[in-house]
Amino acid sequence: MSEQFKTTISDGIAELVIDRPPVNALNDAGWHALADEITRLGTLPEARVIVLRAEGRGFCAGVDIKELDKHPEKIISVNAGNYRSFEAVHRNPLPVIVAVHGFVLGGGIGLAGAADIVVASDCATFGVPEVDRGAMGGGAHLQRLFPVQKVRMMYFTGDSITAAEAYRLGAIEKVVPKAELREAALAIAAKIAAKSTVMIRLAKESLNGIEDGNLESKYRWEQGFTLQAYSSKDSAETRRAFVEKREAEFKDQP
């Protein structure tokens, strides 16, 4: 079991809790371990539905930018870990409910966008600061949550939107106070867990098959642009500025 999350199973509900202070930004090893664990849960006969949530200040801030600043060569492996984690949620034979609070950024968007059902606390905010971190990715999963123009507004500006706005746009099943978030997710999970596992697994596979396009192929396309972005000086500058807590300076701009 990874030190970055923990898992329990009770009454058919597998509950996976991300817990990597201070902001639940997983490192390279963490993303691969998360993918392995979500995949494993989907193979267990005692699990009938998965709830993915987090402890701490927010759900997930994505990748560990400080690790990538020190080891930019890890971007290929981190990309693979992201891809595998989101695929493990989306293609899991079991329904996956993601319960979010606080910030939902980068990889957190990927997990939520890959999910079957999303519930949120009223303090949750959704954002993709990739452009400001010198990377790409997350657009395919964001577009599974929100309309195309909203996605582009968020992507180009880096602006976040609130749980209330996400609910208005139809991305979230329910918005509740933070203290009630876990119970809200577990209540939905219990309703699913009480049904025929055979029928639910068939329903998940069937629904995935009728989606427009291929989510994993779309995300893989985006990841190619992340590698292209990492070859630029601007990309390195955004990560260095983030670590040093200052504004990025782009020399080719007036």
C-alpha positions in Angstrom: 0.0 0.0 0.0 1.3 3.5 -0.9 2.0 6.0 1.8 0.1 8.5 -0.4 -3.3 6.9 0.0 -5.2 4.2 1.9 -8.0 1.7 1.0 -10.7 0.0 3.0 -13.6 -2.3 1.9 -16.9 -2.6 3.7 -20.3 -3.9 2.6 -19.2 -4.0 -1.1 -17.9 -0.4 -1.0 -14.1 0.1 -1.7 -13.1 3.4 -0.3 -9.8 4.9 -1.5 -8.6 8.0 0.3 -5.8 10.1 -1.0 -3.7 11.6 1.8 -0.4 13.3 0.9 -0.1 16.6 2.7 0.0 19.5 2.1 -2.0 19.5 -1.1 -2.4 15.9 -2.3 -0.1 16.4 -5.2 1.1 12.9 -6.0 4.6 12.2 -7.1 5.7 9.9 -10.0 5.6 6.8 -7.8 2.3 7.9 -6.3 0.4 8.1 -9.6 1.6 4.7 -10.7 0.6 3.2 -7.3 -2.8 4.8 -7.5 -3.4 3.3 -10.9 -2.3 -0.1 -9.7 -4.6 0.1 -6.6 -7.7 1.3 -8.5 -7.2 -1.5 -11.1 -6.8 -4.1 -8.3 -10.0 -3.0 -6.6 -11.9 -3.6 -9.8 -10.8 -7.3 -9.7 -11.9 -8.0 -6.1 -15.1 -10.1 -5.8 -15.9 -8.3 -2.4 -15.9 -4.9 -4.1 -19.0 -3.7 -6.0 -18.4 0.0 -6.2 -15.5 2.4 -5.6 -15.5 5.7 -3.7 -12.4 7.9 -4.3 -12.0 10.9 -2.0 -9.2 12.7 -0.1 -8.2 14.1 3.3 -6.7 17.5 3.9 -7.0 20.9 2.3 -8.3 19.8 -1.1 -9.0 16.8 -3.2 -6.0 16.7 -5.4 -3.6 19.4 -6.8 -2.3 17.1 -9.5 1.3 16.2 -10.0 4.2 17.1 -7.7 5.6 20.2 -9.5 8.6 20.4 -7.1 9.6 16.9 -8.1 9.3 17.8 -11.8 11.3 21.0 -11.3 14.2 18.9 -9.8 13.7 16.0 -12.2 12.2 17.2 -15.5 13.2 13.9 -17.1 10.4 12.2 -15.1 7.7 13.9 -17.2 7.4 10.8 -19.4 6.8 8.5 -16.4 4.5 11.0 -14.7 2.5 11.3 -17.9 2.2 7.5 -18.0 1.1 7.4 -14.3 -1.6 10.0 -15.0 -2.8 8.2 -18.0 -2.9 4.9 -16.2 -4.8 6.4 -13.2 -7.4 8.1 -15.2 -7.9 5.0 -17.4 -8.2 2.8 -14.3 -11.1 5.0 -13.1 -12.8 5.3 -16.5 -12.3 1.7 -17.7 -12.7 0.1 -14.3 -15.4 -2.6 -14.4 -16.9 -1.1 -11.2 -18.7 2.3 -11.0 -16.3 4.9 -9.5 -17.8 7.7 -7.4 -15.4 10.7 -6.8 -16.1 12.9 -3.8 -14.2 16.2 -4.1 -13.6 19.1 -1.7 -11.4 22.2 -1.8 -9.2 22.5 -4.9 -9.6 20.0 -7.8 -6.7 20.8 -10.1 -4.8 19.1 -12.9 -4.7 15.4 -12.1 -7.6 16.0 -9.7 -9.6 17.1 -12.8 -8.5 13.9 -14.6 -9.8 11.7 -11.8 -13.1 13.5 -11.5 -13.5 13.7 -15.3 -12.9 10.0 -15.6 -15.4 9.1 -12.9 -19.0 7.8 -13.3 -20.4 10.1 -10.6 -19.1 13.2 -8.9 -20.2 14.7 -5.6 -18.7 17.8 -4.2 -18.5 19.8 -1.0 -19.7 23.4 -1.3 -16.1 24.6 -0.9 -14.9 22.7 -4.0 -13.4 24.6 -6.9 -12.3 23.1 -10.3 -9.4 24.4 -12.3 -6.7 23.5 -14.9 -3.6 25.7 -14.3 -1.6 23.6 -16.8 -0.8 26.6 -19.0 0.7 28.4 -16.0 2.7 25.2 -15.1 4.3 24.8 -18.5 2.3 21.6 -19.4 -0.8 20.5 -21.2 -3.4 17.8 -20.3 -6.7 17.6 -18.5 -8.8 19.1 -21.3 -10.3 15.8 -22.4 -11.4 15.0 -18.9 -12.6 18.6 -18.2 -14.6 18.4 -21.4 -16.3 15.3 -20.0 -17.5 17.5 -17.2 -18.2 20.9 -18.8 -19.2 22.4 -22.1 -16.6 23.1 -24.7 -16.5 26.9 -24.4 -16.4 26.7 -20.6 -13.4 24.4 -20.9 -11.5 26.7 -23.1 -12.2 29.7 -20.8 -10.9 27.8 -17.9 -7.9 26.4 -19.8 -6.7 29.7 -21.4 -7.2 31.8 -18.3 -6.4 29.3 -15.6 -9.5 30.5 -13.7 -11.4 28.1 -11.4 -15.1 27.6 -11.1 -17.1 26.9 -7.9 -19.0 23.7 -7.0 -22.2 25.7 -7.4 -21.3 26.7 -11.0 -20.2 23.1 -11.7 -23.6 21.8 -10.4 -25.4 24.4 -12.6 -23.5 23.0 -15.6 -24.5 19.5 -14.8 -21.1 18.1 -13.9 -21.9 17.2 -10.3 -24.6 14.9 -8.9 -24.9 16.7 -5.5 -23.3 19.6 -3.6 -23.2 19.2 0.2 -21.4 20.8 3.2 -17.9 19.4 3.6 -18.8 17.6 6.8 -21.5 15.6 4.9 -19.4 14.8 1.8 -18.2 11.3 2.7 -21.7 10.2 3.8 -23.2 11.6 0.6 -20.8 9.6 -1.5 -21.3 6.4 0.6 -25.1 6.7 0.4 -24.9 6.6 -3.4 -22.4 3.8 -3.3 -24.6 1.8 -1.0 -27.5 2.1 -3.4 -25.3 0.8 -6.2 -23.7 -1.9 -4.1 -27.1 -3.3 -3.3 -27.8 -4.1 -6.9 -26.7 -7.1 -9.0 -23.0 -6.9 -9.5 -23.3 -8.6 -12.9 -25.8 -6.1 -14.1 -23.8 -3.1 -12.8 -20.6 -4.3 -14.5 -22.5 -4.8 -17.8 -24.0 -1.4 -17.4 -20.6 0.2 -16.9 -19.1 -1.5 -19.9 -22.1 -0.7 -22.0 -22.2 3.0 -21.1 -18.4 3.4 -21.8 -19.0 1.9 -25.2 -21.6 4.5 -26.2 -19.6 7.5 -25.2 -18.6 9.9 -28.0 -15.0 9.4 -29.0 -12.3 7.6 -26.9 -11.4 9.4 -23.7 -8.0 7.7 -23.4 -7.0 8.5 -27.0 -8.0 12.2 -26.5 -5.9 12.4 -23.4 -3.0 10.7 -25.1 -3.1 13.4 -27.8 -2.9 16.1 -25.2 0.1 14.4 -23.5 2.1 14.7 -26.7 1.8 18.5 -26.4 3.0 18.3 -22.8 6.2 16.8 -24.1 6.5 19.5 -26.7 5.8 22.2 -24.0 8.5 20.7 -21.8 11.1 21.4 -24.6 10.5 25.1 -24.3 12.2 27.5 -21.9 8.9 29.0 -20.9 7.8 25.7 -19.5 10.9 25.4 -17.3 10.4 29.1 -16.2 6.8 28.4 -15.1 7.9 25.5 -12.8 10.8 27.5 -11.4 8.5 30.5 -10.7 6.0 28.2 -9.0 8.7 26.7 -6.7 10.1 30.1 -5.9 6.7 31.6 -5.3 7.0 34.4 -7.8 5.6 35.6 -11.1 6.9 33.9 -14.2 9.0 36.0 -16.6 8.8 35.3 -20.3 11.8 37.0 -22.1 10.3 36.8 -25.5 7.3 39.0 -24.6 7.3 42.8 -24.3 
